[in-house]
Amino acid sequence: MITIIDYGLGNIRAFANIFERLNIQVKIAKTKHDVVAADKIILPGVGAFDFAMSQLNSSGMRDVIEKEVISKGVPVLGVCVGMQMLANSSEEGQLNGLGWIGGTVNKFDKKLFDSELCRLPHMGWNNVKHSNKSILFNNVADFGRFYFLHSYYFNCYDSKNIISTTTYGINFASAINLNNIFGVQFHPEKSHLLGAQILKNFAEL
């Protein structure tokens, strides 16, 4: 059973539709009681870091999610801002992140862009290069194209936690993993067949 956290942000229905097409049971969690005994957790997110953290904190679900993920080892997949929330902090705001994977969220420095085609936000399709081997990319070709929409990136403290990178002015971590905690900066729910494969792989962990 995949539990998708609905705290007011993210493409909840798009995720649910993909899992349903894959014949994978899915539940949308809107209260802390919905999270208890989850098998796998999806933490989506769009918009600003502080707003997302505020929404999660006020949802009443954060403590239960942390218990499931940190104490019980339930696999979690953070998507876009949901991935950025795994960090310690973000230049985009003042609130602390979850701090589950060491790192800070930084804004792209446009002065480092070597092409006039690089603008913010980073929006559209881009290649994802595998770095450290991960089950999340099983049956996903190296340099596969995924859909992105963001102006900030996860600056990961330990390169061992980076499982894919993408180039947009700089090379940045487009997917991360530490034990049962995963994050992807791209939107698998908008990335057609490759995105569906990522979600299938996560469901099969």
Secondary structure as UniProt FT lines:
FT   STRAND          2..5
FT   HELIX           12..21
FT   TURN            22..23
FT   STRAND          26..29
FT   HELIX           32..35
FT   TURN            36..37
FT   STRAND          40..43
FT   HELIX           49..58
FT   TURN            59..60
FT   HELIX           62..66
FT   HELIX           67..71
FT   STRAND          76..79
FT   HELIX           81..84
FT   TURN            85..86
FT   STRAND          89..90
FT   TURN            91..92
FT   STRAND          103..107
FT   HELIX           110..112
FT   TURN            116..117
FT   STRAND          122..130
FT   HELIX           135..137
FT   TURN            138..139
FT   TURN            142..143
FT   STRAND          144..150
FT   STRAND          152..156
FT   HELIX           159..161
FT   STRAND          162..167
FT   STRAND          171..178
FT   TURN            179..180
FT   STRAND          181..184
FT   HELIX           188..190
FT   HELIX           192..203
//
